């Protein structure tokens, strides 16, 4: 009804209530193999909503973040999200990208490659002093 406060949306006159399918959809219940009880959820001490269990941190014998991420990728170990984020953020400090490096370093590397071909020639020996340094 136009002009009537609080009646601008939702229910239409002569429609018998709210529109069919309107509003927030109900959340689907989580089902698992053991009769609808999800084992990854645990009750809280104060009786509130169920909370996900914390995963045990993965322990590996390597300090290299790249090796750790490869093991997670292959499925050899189950790591927590925090461990994966930490390894991914530490990766640039341990391993340099293949094309990474500044312009000066790239220019110096290119100069070192061609330096052998264009090296300065040895100065001529002086015959007047018998080839000794002056």
N, CA, C and O atoms as CSV, one atom per row, in Angstrom:
chain,resi,resn,atom,element,x,y,z
A,1,UNK,N,N,0.849,-1.166,0.000
A,1,UNK,CA,C,0.000,0.000,0.000
A,1,UNK,C,C,0.892,1.225,0.000
A,1,UNK,O,O,1.724,1.407,0.889
A,2,UNK,N,N,0.714,2.026,-0.967
A,2,UNK,CA,C,1.533,3.217,-1.083
A,2,UNK,C,C,1.114,4.234,-0.037
A,2,UNK,O,O,-0.073,4.481,0.179
A,3,UNK,N,N,2.113,4.817,0.606
A,3,UNK,CA,C,1.843,5.876,1.567
A,3,UNK,C,C,1.565,5.385,2.972
A,3,UNK,O,O,1.445,6.208,3.881
A,4,UNK,N,N,1.456,4.094,3.194
A,4,UNK,CA,C,1.189,3.595,4.532
A,4,UNK,C,C,2.519,3.113,5.116
A,4,UNK,O,O,3.208,2.289,4.514
A,5,UNK,N,N,2.865,3.626,6.272
A,5,UNK,CA,C,4.136,3.322,6.892
A,5,UNK,C,C,4.198,1.849,7.307
A,5,UNK,O,O,3.246,1.316,7.879
A,6,UNK,N,N,5.338,1.193,7.011
A,6,UNK,CA,C,5.523,-0.190,7.403
A,6,UNK,C,C,4.887,-1.209,6.473
A,6,UNK,O,O,4.947,-2.406,6.755
A,7,UNK,N,N,4.287,-0.783,5.389
A,7,UNK,CA,C,3.632,-1.723,4.479
A,7,UNK,C,C,4.208,-1.597,3.067
A,7,UNK,O,O,3.499,-1.808,2.083
A,8,UNK,N,N,5.487,-1.257,2.972
A,8,UNK,CA,C,6.043,-1.000,1.649
A,8,UNK,C,C,6.501,-2.269,0.943
A,8,UNK,O,O,6.604,-2.264,-0.283
A,9,UNK,N,N,6.773,-3.329,1.642
A,9,UNK,CA,C,7.249,-4.524,0.970
A,9,UNK,C,C,6.859,-5.767,1.727
A,9,UNK,O,O,6.251,-5.691,2.795
A,10,UNK,N,N,7.206,-6.905,1.178
A,10,UNK,CA,C,6.930,-8.164,1.855
A,10,UNK,C,C,5.556,-8.688,1.511
A,10,UNK,O,O,5.405,-9.465,0.569
A,11,UNK,N,N,4.565,-8.280,2.251
A,11,UNK,CA,C,3.201,-8.800,2.040
A,11,UNK,C,C,2.449,-7.917,1.055
A,11,UNK,O,O,2.563,-6.691,1.089
A,12,UNK,N,N,1.695,-8.543,0.194
A,12,UNK,CA,C,0.871,-7.812,-0.762
A,12,UNK,C,C,-0.583,-7.917,-0.324
A,12,UNK,O,O,-0.997,-8.931,0.238
A,13,UNK,N,N,-1.333,-6.898,-0.574
A,13,UNK,CA,C,-2.752,-6.987,-0.209
A,13,UNK,C,C,-3.454,-8.065,-1.037
A,13,UNK,O,O,-3.184,-8.215,-2.229
A,14,UNK,N,N,-4.329,-8.791,-0.416
A,14,UNK,CA,C,-5.131,-9.843,-1.051
A,14,UNK,C,C,-4.279,-11.002,-1.571
A,14,UNK,O,O,-4.711,-11.738,-2.458
A,15,UNK,N,N,-3.071,-11.167,-1.025
A,15,UNK,CA,C,-2.244,-12.279,-1.498
A,15,UNK,C,C,-2.106,-13.369,-0.444
A,15,UNK,O,O,-1.579,-14.441,-0.740
A,16,UNK,N,N,-2.553,-13.128,0.740
A,16,UNK,CA,C,-2.515,-14.146,1.770
A,16,UNK,C,C,-1.174,-14.217,2.486
A,16,UNK,O,O,-0.851,-15.269,3.038
A,17,UNK,N,N,-0.379,-13.157,2.505
A,17,UNK,CA,C,0.874,-13.152,3.257
A,17,UNK,C,C,2.058,-12.843,2.370
A,17,UNK,O,O,1.924,-12.237,1.307
A,18,UNK,N,N,3.195,-13.264,2.819
A,18,UNK,CA,C,4.440,-12.973,2.104
A,18,UNK,C,C,4.517,-13.764,0.801
A,18,UNK,O,O,3.844,-14.781,0.629
A,19,UNK,N,N,5.348,-13.275,-0.104
A,19,UNK,CA,C,5.537,-13.952,-1.384
A,19,UNK,C,C,6.170,-15.313,-1.172
A,19,UNK,O,O,6.988,-15.492,-0.269
A,20,UNK,N,N,5.799,-16.256,-1.991
A,20,UNK,CA,C,6.373,-17.597,-1.899
A,20,UNK,C,C,7.847,-17.542,-2.298
A,20,UNK,O,O,8.189,-16.948,-3.320
A,21,UNK,N,N,8.705,-18.146,-1.511
A,21,UNK,CA,C,10.131,-18.189,-1.816
A,21,UNK,C,C,10.893,-16.962,-1.371
A,21,UNK,O,O,12.101,-16.878,-1.595
A,22,UNK,N,N,10.217,-15.996,-0.740
A,22,UNK,CA,C,10.894,-14.782,-0.308
A,22,UNK,C,C,11.604,-15.028,1.018
A,22,UNK,O,O,11.214,-15.901,1.794
A,23,UNK,N,N,12.631,-14.260,1.259
A,23,UNK,CA,C,13.329,-14.325,2.540
A,23,UNK,C,C,14.557,-15.209,2.498
A,23,UNK,O,O,14.898,-15.790,1.468
A,24,UNK,N,N,15.204,-15.293,3.630
A,24,UNK,CA,C,16.431,-16.074,3.765
A,24,UNK,C,C,16.127,-17.560,3.722
A,24,UNK,O,O,15.174,-18.032,4.341
A,25,UNK,N,N,16.944,-18.284,2.987
A,25,UNK,CA,C,16.747,-19.721,2.850
A,25,UNK,C,C,17.239,-20.421,4.113
A,25,UNK,O,O,18.222,-19.977,4.706
A,26,UNK,N,N,16.586,-21.502,4.542
A,26,UNK,CA,C,17.038,-22.222,5.728
A,26,UNK,C,C,18.363,-22.919,5.468
A,26,UNK,O,O,18.614,-23.394,4.361
A,27,UNK,N,N,19.217,-22.981,6.499
A,27,UNK,CA,C,20.524,-23.593,6.381
A,27,UNK,C,C,20.363,-25.107,6.361
A,27,UNK,O,O,19.623,-25.672,7.167
A,28,UNK,N,N,21.058,-25.757,5.437
A,28,UNK,CA,C,20.967,-27.210,5.311
A,28,UNK,C,C,21.698,-27.853,6.485
A,28,UNK,O,O,22.775,-27.399,6.870
A,29,UNK,N,N,21.128,-28.889,7.043
A,29,UNK,CA,C,21.754,-29.598,8.154
A,29,UNK,C,C,22.921,-30.419,7.639
A,29,UNK,O,O,22.842,-31.029,6.572
A,30,UNK,N,N,24.019,-30.431,8.416
A,30,UNK,CA,C,25.188,-31.206,7.981
A,30,UNK,C,C,24.952,-32.678,8.301
A,30,UNK,O,O,24.586,-33.037,9.420
A,31,UNK,N,N,25.165,-33.506,7.310
A,31,UNK,CA,C,24.954,-34.951,7.474
A,31,UNK,C,C,26.271,-35.649,7.255
A,31,UNK,O,O,27.061,-35.249,6.400
A,32,UNK,N,N,26.507,-36.679,8.015
A,32,UNK,CA,C,27.704,-37.486,7.818
A,32,UNK,C,C,27.313,-38.954,7.874
A,32,UNK,O,O,26.134,-39.284,8.008
A,33,UNK,N,N,28.280,-39.813,7.773
A,33,UNK,CA,C,28.005,-41.247,7.682
A,33,UNK,C,C,27.461,-41.827,8.989
A,33,UNK,O,O,26.829,-42.883,8.968
A,34,UNK,N,N,27.691,-41.164,10.121
A,34,UNK,CA,C,27.282,-41.753,11.393
A,34,UNK,C,C,25.941,-41.197,11.886
A,34,UNK,O,O,25.818,-40.860,13.063
A,35,UNK,N,N,24.964,-41.099,11.033
A,35,UNK,CA,C,23.608,-40.742,11.435
A,35,UNK,C,C,23.360,-39.257,11.604
A,35,UNK,O,O,22.517,-38.866,12.411
A,36,UNK,N,N,24.064,-38.431,10.876
A,36,UNK,CA,C,23.800,-37.004,10.922
A,36,UNK,C,C,24.628,-36.258,11.944
A,36,UNK,O,O,24.488,-35.040,12.052
A,37,UNK,N,N,25.482,-36.924,12.699
A,37,UNK,CA,C,26.323,-36.262,13.685
A,37,UNK,C,C,27.676,-35.999,13.047
A,37,UNK,O,O,28.362,-36.921,12.607
A,38,UNK,N,N,28.046,-34.732,13.004
A,38,UNK,CA,C,29.313,-34.346,12.409
A,38,UNK,C,C,30.394,-34.409,13.483
A,38,UNK,O,O,30.318,-33.693,14.481
A,39,UNK,N,N,31.404,-35.266,13.286
A,39,UNK,CA,C,32.432,-35.460,14.303
A,39,UNK,C,C,33.411,-34.299,14.377
A,39,UNK,O,O,34.145,-34.185,15.358
A,40,UNK,N,N,33.442,-33.431,13.365
A,40,UNK,CA,C,34.370,-32.312,13.403
A,40,UNK,C,C,33.830,-31.165,14.254
A,40,UNK,O,O,34.504,-30.146,14.405
A,41,UNK,N,N,32.625,-31.311,14.812
A,41,UNK,CA,C,32.049,-30.280,15.666
A,41,UNK,C,C,32.073,-30.752,17.114
A,41,UNK,O,O,31.846,-31.929,17.398
A,42,UNK,N,N,32.347,-29.835,18.018
A,42,UNK,CA,C,32.361,-30.166,19.435
A,42,UNK,C,C,31.517,-29.155,20.200
A,42,UNK,O,O,31.479,-27.985,19.819
A,43,UNK,N,N,30.838,-29.572,21.269
A,43,UNK,CA,C,30.025,-28.632,22.040
A,43,UNK,C,C,30.923,-27.704,22.852
A,43,UNK,O,O,32.035,-28.068,23.235
A,44,UNK,N,N,30.421,-26.510,23.104
A,44,UNK,CA,C,31.161,-25.557,23.915
A,44,UNK,C,C,30.780,-25.724,25.376
A,44,UNK,O,O,29.728,-26.284,25.683
A,45,UNK,N,N,31.629,-25.243,26.283
A,45,UNK,CA,C,31.408,-25.412,27.716
A,45,UNK,C,C,30.169,-24.646,28.188
A,45,UNK,O,O,29.485,-25.091,29.110
A,46,UNK,N,N,29.879,-23.512,27.575
A,46,UNK,CA,C,28.747,-22.699,28.027
A,46,UNK,C,C,27.434,-23.128,27.381
A,46,UNK,O,O,26.393,-22.525,27.640
A,47,UNK,N,N,27.472,-24.156,26.549
A,47,UNK,CA,C,26.247,-24.685,25.962
A,47,UNK,C,C,25.791,-23.963,24.717
A,47,UNK,O,O,24.652,-24.142,24.285
A,48,UNK,N,N,26.653,-23.146,24.123
A,48,UNK,CA,C,26.287,-22.413,22.920
A,48,UNK,C,C,26.349,-23.294,21.685
A,48,UNK,O,O,26.284,-24.520,21.770
A,49,UNK,N,N,26.473,-22.652,20.548
A,49,UNK,CA,C,26.498,-23.361,19.274
A,49,UNK,C,C,27.723,-24.259,19.182
A,49,UNK,O,O,28.733,-24.030,19.849
A,50,UNK,N,N,27.615,-25.280,18.348
A,50,UNK,CA,C,28.730,-26.193,18.168
A,50,UNK,C,C,29.893,-25.483,17.498
A,50,UNK,O,O,29.701,-24.578,16.687
A,51,UNK,N,N,31.098,-25.902,17.845
A,51,UNK,CA,C,32.306,-25.270,17.359
A,51,UNK,C,C,33.173,-26.330,16.693
A,51,UNK,O,O,33.216,-27.473,17.148
A,52,UNK,N,N,33.869,-25.957,15.611
A,52,UNK,CA,C,34.741,-26.905,14.922
A,52,UNK,C,C,35.928,-27.248,15.806
A,52,UNK,O,O,36.477,-26.387,16.494
A,53,UNK,N,N,36.319,-28.525,15.778
A,53,UNK,CA,C,37.489,-28.960,16.533
A,53,UNK,C,C,38.731,-28.396,15.875
A,53,UNK,O,O,38.793,-28.278,14.651
A,54,UNK,N,N,39.712,-28.049,16.675
A,54,UNK,CA,C,40.969,-27.555,16.139
A,54,UNK,C,C,41.783,-28.727,15.627
A,54,UNK,O,O,41.889,-29.762,16.285
A,55,UNK,N,N,42.351,-28.555,14.454
A,55,UNK,CA,C,43.177,-29.609,13.866
A,55,UNK,C,C,44.535,-29.620,14.547
A,55,UNK,O,O,45.039,-28.579,14.971
A,56,UNK,N,N,45.113,-30.785,14.646
A,56,UNK,CA,C,46.450,-30.907,15.223
A,56,UNK,C,C,47.456,-30.375,14.213
A,56,UNK,O,O,47.351,-30.679,13.024
A,57,UNK,N,N,48.438,-29.580,14.666
A,57,UNK,CA,C,49.437,-29.066,13.734
A,57,UNK,C,C,50.294,-30.198,13.169
A,57,UNK,O,O,50.635,-31.151,13.870
A,58,UNK,N,N,50.626,-30.070,11.904
A,58,UNK,CA,C,51.450,-31.079,11.245
A,58,UNK,C,C,52.908,-30.888,11.648
A,58,UNK,O,O,53.395,-29.762,11.745
A,59,UNK,N,N,53.585,-31.985,11.876
A,59,UNK,CA,C,54.997,-31.948,12.246
A,59,UNK,C,C,55.786,-32.596,11.117
A,59,UNK,O,O,55.519,-33.733,10.726
A,60,UNK,N,N,56.756,-31.858,10.602
A,60,UNK,CA,C,57.601,-32.391,9.530
A,60,UNK,C,C,59.055,-32.255,9.951
A,60,UNK,O,O,59.371,-31.537,10.900
A,61,UNK,N,N,59.915,-32.930,9.259
A,61,UNK,CA,C,61.339,-32.878,9.568
A,61,UNK,C,C,62.074,-31.836,8.755
A,61,UNK,O,O,63.304,-31.860,8.708
A,62,UNK,N,N,61.375,-30.934,8.121
A,62,UNK,CA,C,62.023,-29.950,7.258
A,62,UNK,C,C,61.746,-28.536,7.738
A,62,UNK,O,O,60.683,-28.245,8.287
A,63,UNK,N,N,62.722,-27.663,7.520
A,63,UNK,CA,C,62.541,-26.246,7.828
A,63,UNK,C,C,62.272,-25.450,6.560
A,63,UNK,O,O,62.090,-24.234,6.616
A,64,UNK,N,N,62.247,-26.117,5.435
A,64,UNK,CA,C,62.062,-25.446,4.155
A,64,UNK,C,C,60.571,-25.304,3.870
A,64,UNK,O,O,59.871,-26.313,3.782
A,65,UNK,N,N,60.057,-24.061,3.719
A,65,UNK,CA,C,58.624,-23.903,3.468
A,65,UNK,C,C,58.181,-24.492,2.136
A,65,UNK,O,O,57.037,-24.929,2.010
A,66,UNK,N,N,59.068,-24.513,1.136
A,66,UNK,CA,C,58.699,-25.080,-0.158
A,66,UNK,C,C,58.487,-26.586,-0.045
A,66,UNK,O,O,57.542,-27.127,-0.620
A,67,UNK,N,N,59.370,-27.268,0.701
A,67,UNK,CA,C,59.187,-28.710,0.904
A,67,UNK,C,C,57.910,-28.992,1.688
A,67,UNK,O,O,57.194,-29.948,1.391
A,68,UNK,N,N,57.627,-28.157,2.690
A,68,UNK,CA,C,56.408,-28.320,3.486
A,68,UNK,C,C,55.169,-28.186,2.612
A,68,UNK,O,O,54.257,-29.010,2.695
A,69,UNK,N,N,55.130,-27.142,1.764
A,69,UNK,CA,C,53.972,-26.930,0.890
A,69,UNK,C,C,53.843,-28.049,-0.135
A,69,UNK,O,O,52.730,-28.425,-0.502
A,70,UNK,N,N,54.963,-28.583,-0.601
A,70,UNK,CA,C,54.899,-29.719,-1.534
A,70,UNK,C,C,54.308,-30.946,-0.858
A,70,UNK,O,O,53.538,-31.679,-1.480
A,71,UNK,N,N,54.655,-31.186,0.407
A,71,UNK,CA,C,54.110,-32.328,1.134
A,71,UNK,C,C,52.611,-32.162,1.358
A,71,UNK,O,O,51.860,-33.134,1.276
A,72,UNK,N,N,52.172,-30.937,1.641
A,72,UNK,CA,C,50.737,-30.680,1.802
A,72,UNK,C,C,50.023,-30.885,0.479
A,72,UNK,O,O,48.941,-31.469,0.433
A,73,UNK,N,N,50.631,-30.403,-0.596
A,73,UNK,CA,C,50.047,-30.505,-1.931
A,73,UNK,C,C,49.896,-31.962,-2.358
A,73,UNK,O,O,48.880,-32.338,-2.942
A,74,UNK,N,N,50.911,-32.785,-2.065
A,74,UNK,CA,C,50.852,-34.201,-2.420
A,74,UNK,C,C,49.891,-34.977,-1.532
A,74,UNK,O,O,49.473,-36.077,-1.893
A,75,UNK,N,N,49.534,-34.424,-0.378
A,75,UNK,CA,C,48.655,-35.121,0.546
A,75,UNK,C,C,49.412,-35.999,1.521
A,75,UNK,O,O,48.812,-36.847,2.182
A,76,UNK,N,N,50.726,-35.813,1.624
A,76,UNK,CA,C,51.525,-36.596,2.553
A,76,UNK,C,C,51.214,-36.230,4.001
A,76,UNK,O,O,51.227,-37.087,4.884
A,77,UNK,N,N,50.935,-34.943,4.237
A,77,UNK,CA,C,50.625,-34.487,5.595
A,77,UNK,C,C,49.362,-33.630,5.559
A,77,UNK,O,O,49.019,-33.045,4.532
A,78,UNK,N,N,48.679,-33.569,6.700
A,78,UNK,CA,C,47.525,-32.686,6.850
A,78,UNK,C,C,47.960,-31.520,7.713
A,78,UNK,O,O,48.262,-31.699,8.892
A,79,UNK,N,N,47.993,-30.342,7.146
A,79,UNK,CA,C,48.436,-29.156,7.863
A,79,UNK,C,C,47.241,-28.260,8.164
A,79,UNK,O,O,46.215,-28.320,7.487
A,80,UNK,N,N,47.393,-27.436,9.183
A,80,UNK,CA,C,46.343,-26.475,9.502
A,80,UNK,C,C,46.440,-25.305,8.528
A,80,UNK,O,O,47.458,-25.110,7.864
A,81,UNK,N,N,45.370,-24.542,8.459
A,81,UNK,CA,C,45.354,-23.382,7.558
A,81,UNK,C,C,46.402,-22.357,7.981
A,81,UNK,O,O,46.990,-21.686,7.134
A,82,UNK,N,N,46.636,-22.235,9.279
A,82,UNK,CA,C,47.634,-21.289,9.771
A,82,UNK,C,C,49.035,-21.704,9.334
A,82,UNK,O,O,49.849,-20.854,8.972
A,83,UNK,N,N,49.319,-22.997,9.364
A,83,UNK,CA,C,50.628,-23.467,8.934
A,83,UNK,C,C,50.851,-23.227,7.443
A,83,UNK,O,O,51.947,-22.853,7.026
A,84,UNK,N,N,49.823,-23.441,6.654
A,84,UNK,CA,C,49.951,-23.236,5.208
A,84,UNK,C,C,50.158,-21.759,4.900
A,84,UNK,O,O,50.986,-21.406,4.061
A,85,UNK,N,N,49.398,-20.889,5.587
A,85,UNK,CA,C,49.564,-19.442,5.366
A,85,UNK,C,C,50.955,-18.988,5.787
A,85,UNK,O,O,51.575,-18.178,5.099
A,86,UNK,N,N,51.450,-19.501,6.909
A,86,UNK,CA,C,52.780,-19.110,7.387
A,86,UNK,C,C,53.861,-19.577,6.418
A,86,UNK,O,O,54.800,-18.834,6.133
A,87,UNK,N,N,53.738,-20.787,5.915
A,87,UNK,CA,C,54.736,-21.298,4.974
A,87,UNK,C,C,54.698,-20.505,3.669
A,87,UNK,O,O,55.745,-20.207,3.093
A,88,UNK,N,N,53.504,-20.167,3.204
A,88,UNK,CA,C,53.385,-19.405,1.955
A,88,UNK,C,C,53.951,-17.995,2.110
A,88,UNK,O,O,54.543,-17.456,1.175
A,89,UNK,N,N,53.770,-17.395,3.291
A,89,UNK,CA,C,54.295,-16.040,3.474
A,89,UNK,C,C,55.804,-16.047,3.722
A,89,UNK,O,O,56.465,-15.044,3.453
A,90,UNK,N,N,56.367,-17.147,4.225
A,90,UNK,CA,C,57.811,-17.231,4.445
A,90,UNK,C,C,58.562,-17.635,3.184
A,90,UNK,O,O,59.783,-17.487,3.118
A,91,UNK,N,N,57.868,-18.131,2.208
A,91,UNK,CA,C,58.495,-18.642,0.992
A,91,UNK,C,C,59.349,-17.607,0.260
A,91,UNK,O,O,60.463,-17.946,-0.137
A,92,UNK,N,N,58.896,-16.361,0.054
A,92,UNK,CA,C,59.737,-15.398,-0.682
A,92,UNK,C,C,61.032,-15.034,0.045
A,92,UNK,O,O,61.979,-14.574,-0.593
A,93,UNK,N,N,61.094,-15.230,1.372
A,93,UNK,CA,C,62.302,-14.902,2.104
A,93,UNK,C,C,63.351,-16.007,2.000
A,93,UNK,O,O,64.537,-15.759,2.215
A,94,UNK,N,N,62.920,-17.215,1.673
A,94,UNK,CA,C,63.846,-18.343,1.594
A,94,UNK,C,C,64.223,-18.636,0.139
A,94,UNK,O,O,65.390,-18.884,-0.163
A,95,UNK,N,N,63.239,-18.606,-0.755
A,95,UNK,CA,C,63.477,-18.926,-2.167
A,95,UNK,C,C,63.143,-17.709,-3.022
A,95,UNK,O,O,62.086,-17.094,-2.878
A,96,UNK,N,N,64.071,-17.381,-3.916
A,96,UNK,CA,C,63.842,-16.273,-4.829
A,96,UNK,C,C,63.112,-16.786,-6.057
A,96,UNK,O,O,63.346,-17.915,-6.488
A,97,UNK,N,N,62.231,-15.974,-6.625
A,97,UNK,CA,C,61.569,-16.361,-7.872
A,97,UNK,C,C,62.607,-16.423,-8.978
A,97,UNK,O,O,63.651,-15.776,-8.898
A,98,UNK,N,N,62.317,-17.201,-10.007
A,98,UNK,CA,C,63.288,-17.391,-11.079
A,98,UNK,C,C,63.631,-16.086,-11.789
A,98,UNK,O,O,64.802,-15.837,-12.076
A,99,UNK,N,N,62.658,-15.267,-12.070
A,99,UNK,CA,C,62.903,-14.026,-12.784
A,99,UNK,C,C,63.088,-12.833,-11.875
A,99,UNK,O,O,63.099,-11.693,-12.340
A,100,UNK,N,N,63.234,-13.080,-10.578
A,100,UNK,CA,C,63.293,-11.979,-9.629
A,100,UNK,C,C,64.699,-11.413,-9.564
A,100,UNK,O,O,65.679,-12.142,-9.714
A,101,UNK,N,N,64.790,-10.168,-9.350
A,101,UNK,CA,C,66.063,-9.473,-9.263
A,101,UNK,C,C,65.886,-8.096,-9.859
A,101,UNK,O,O,65.046,-7.894,-10.736
A,102,UNK,N,N,66.668,-7.158,-9.391
A,102,UNK,CA,C,66.536,-5.795,-9.872
A,102,UNK,C,C,67.174,-5.605,-11.237
A,102,UNK,O,O,67.834,-6.496,-11.774
A,103,UNK,N,N,66.956,-4.417,-11.778
A,103,UNK,CA,C,67.521,-4.103,-13.097
A,103,UNK,C,C,69.041,-4.090,-13.058
A,103,UNK,O,O,69.702,-4.532,-13.998
A,104,UNK,N,N,69.590,-3.575,-11.954
A,104,UNK,CA,C,71.046,-3.492,-11.862
A,104,UNK,C,C,71.678,-4.882,-11.818
A,104,UNK,O,O,72.699,-5.120,-12.462
A,105,UNK,N,N,71.076,-5.794,-11.065
A,105,UNK,CA,C,71.619,-7.149,-10.992
A,105,UNK,C,C,71.543,-7.847,-12.341
A,105,UNK,O,O,72.478,-8.544,-12.734
A,106,UNK,N,N,70.423,-7.661,-13.060
A,106,UNK,CA,C,70.284,-8.283,-14.374
A,106,UNK,C,C,71.296,-7.706,-15.355
A,106,UNK,O,O,71.872,-8.440,-16.157
A,107,UNK,N,N,71.514,-6.404,-15.295
A,107,UNK,CA,C,72.471,-5.758,-16.192
A,107,UNK,C,C,73.901,-6.231,-15.885
A,107,UNK,O,O,74.693,-6.464,-16.799
A,108,UNK,N,N,74.223,-6.371,-14.588
A,108,UNK,CA,C,75.553,-6.830,-14.199
A,108,UNK,C,C,75.785,-8.275,-14.620
A,108,UNK,O,O,76.875,-8.622,-15.074
A,109,UNK,N,N,74.764,-9.120,-14.473
A,109,UNK,CA,C,74.887,-10.512,-14.902
A,109,UNK,C,C,75.118,-10.604,-16.412
A,109,UNK,O,O,75.935,-11.398,-16.876
A,110,UNK,N,N,74.395,-9.790,-17.164
A,110,UNK,CA,C,74.574,-9.793,-18.618
A,110,UNK,C,C,75.964,-9.302,-18.989
A,110,UNK,O,O,76.577,-9.811,-19.927
A,111,UNK,N,N,76.464,-8.312,-18.252
A,111,UNK,CA,C,77.809,-7.797,-18.539
A,111,UNK,C,C,78.874,-8.833,-18.201
A,111,UNK,O,O,79.879,-8.941,-18.904
A,112,UNK,N,N,78.667,-9.587,-17.143
A,112,UNK,CA,C,79.640,-10.625,-16.775
A,112,UNK,C,C,79.684,-11.739,-17.809
A,112,UNK,O,O,80.738,-12.339,-18.021
A,113,UNK,N,N,78.565,-12.023,-18.453
A,113,UNK,CA,C,78.535,-13.081,-19.458
A,113,UNK,C,C,79.379,-12.728,-20.674
A,113,UNK,O,O,80.062,-13.589,-21.229
A,114,UNK,N,N,79.334,-11.471,-21.090
A,114,UNK,CA,C,80.061,-11.077,-22.296
A,114,UNK,C,C,81.433,-10.481,-21.980
A,114,UNK,O,O,82.151,-10.097,-22.903
A,115,UNK,N,N,81.810,-10.393,-20.726
A,115,UNK,CA,C,83.074,-9.749,-20.345
A,115,UNK,C,C,84.283,-10.504,-20.886
A,115,UNK,O,O,85.298,-9.879,-21.193
A,116,UNK,N,N,84.208,-11.793,-21.009
A,116,UNK,CA,C,85.350,-12.574,-21.498
A,116,UNK,C,C,85.716,-12.250,-22.934
A,116,UNK,O,O,86.892,-12.265,-23.297
A,117,UNK,N,N,84.728,-11.960,-23.743
A,117,UNK,CA,C,84.994,-11.686,-25.160
A,117,UNK,C,C,85.593,-10.300,-25.364
A,117,UNK,O,O,86.376,-10.091,-26.290
A,118,UNK,N,N,85.233,-9.366,-24.514
A,118,UNK,CA,C,85.646,-7.986,-24.730
A,118,UNK,C,C,86.551,-7.490,-23.606
A,118,UNK,O,O,86.527,-6.304,-23.278
A,119,UNK,N,N,87.337,-8.364,-23.021
A,119,UNK,CA,C,88.232,-7.962,-21.940
A,119,UNK,C,C,89.338,-7.064,-22.498
A,119,UNK,O,O,89.730,-7.164,-23.660
A,120,UNK,N,N,89.815,-6.197,-21.634
A,120,UNK,CA,C,90.880,-5.284,-22.068
A,120,UNK,C,C,92.161,-6.072,-22.314
A,120,UNK,O,O,92.507,-6.972,-21.548
A,121,UNK,N,N,92.851,-5.725,-23.383
A,121,UNK,CA,C,94.101,-6.413,-23.727
A,121,UNK,C,C,95.213,-5.934,-22.797
A,121,UNK,O,O,95.156,-4.823,-22.268
A,122,UNK,N,N,96.212,-6.771,-22.604
A,122,UNK,CA,C,97.358,-6.411,-21.759
A,122,UNK,C,C,98.151,-5.310,-22.460
A,122,UNK,O,O,98.267,-5.303,-23.686
A,123,UNK,N,N,98.685,-4.394,-21.688
A,123,UNK,CA,C,99.464,-3.321,-22.326
A,123,UNK,C,C,100.764,-3.883,-22.923
A,123,UNK,O,O,101.262,-4.913,-22.470
A,124,UNK,N,N,101.294,-3.222,-23.911
A,124,UNK,CA,C,102.535,-3.723,-24.522
A,124,UNK,C,C,103.723,-3.595,-23.556
A,124,UNK,O,O,103.753,-2.709,-22.701
A,125,UNK,N,N,104.695,-4.497,-23.712
A,125,UNK,CA,C,105.886,-4.456,-22.874
A,125,UNK,C,C,106.837,-3.392,-23.427
A,125,UNK,O,O,106.993,-3.234,-24.638
A,126,UNK,N,N,107.445,-2.692,-22.524
A,126,UNK,CA,C,108.386,-1.674,-22.962
A,126,UNK,C,C,109.759,-2.301,-23.190
A,126,UNK,O,O,110.312,-2.934,-22.290
A,127,UNK,N,N,110.303,-2.129,-24.377
A,127,UNK,CA,C,111.581,-2.726,-24.705
A,127,UNK,C,C,112.740,-1.972,-24.077
A,127,UNK,O,O,113.808,-2.548,-23.868
A,128,UNK,N,N,112.547,-0.681,-23.769
A,128,UNK,CA,C,113.655,0.120,-23.255
A,128,UNK,C,C,114.070,-0.251,-21.853
A,128,UNK,O,O,115.222,-0.026,-21.482
A,129,UNK,N,N,113.165,-0.819,-21.049
A,129,UNK,CA,C,113.503,-1.182,-19.675
A,129,UNK,C,C,113.643,-2.685,-19.526
A,129,UNK,O,O,113.816,-3.168,-18.407
A,130,UNK,N,N,113.577,-3.427,-20.586
A,130,UNK,CA,C,113.765,-4.871,-20.543
A,130,UNK,C,C,112.533,-5.612,-20.050
A,130,UNK,O,O,112.648,-6.744,-19.579
A,131,UNK,N,N,111.389,-5.019,-20.145
A,131,UNK,CA,C,110.137,-5.684,-19.762
A,131,UNK,C,C,109.835,-5.590,-18.269
A,131,UNK,O,O,108.859,-6.172,-17.798
A,132,UNK,N,N,110.692,-4.838,-17.500
A,132,UNK,CA,C,110.424,-4.686,-16.074
A,132,UNK,C,C,109.398,-3.585,-15.844
A,132,UNK,O,O,109.207,-2.695,-16.673
A,133,UNK,N,N,108.742,-3.678,-14.687
A,133,UNK,CA,C,107.780,-2.625,-14.334
A,133,UNK,C,C,108.519,-1.336,-14.030
A,133,UNK,O,O,109.613,-1.345,-13.465
A,134,UNK,N,N,107.915,-0.251,-14.404
A,134,UNK,CA,C,108.532,1.071,-14.171
A,134,UNK,C,C,107.816,1.769,-13.051
A,134,UNK,O,O,108.173,2.891,-12.694
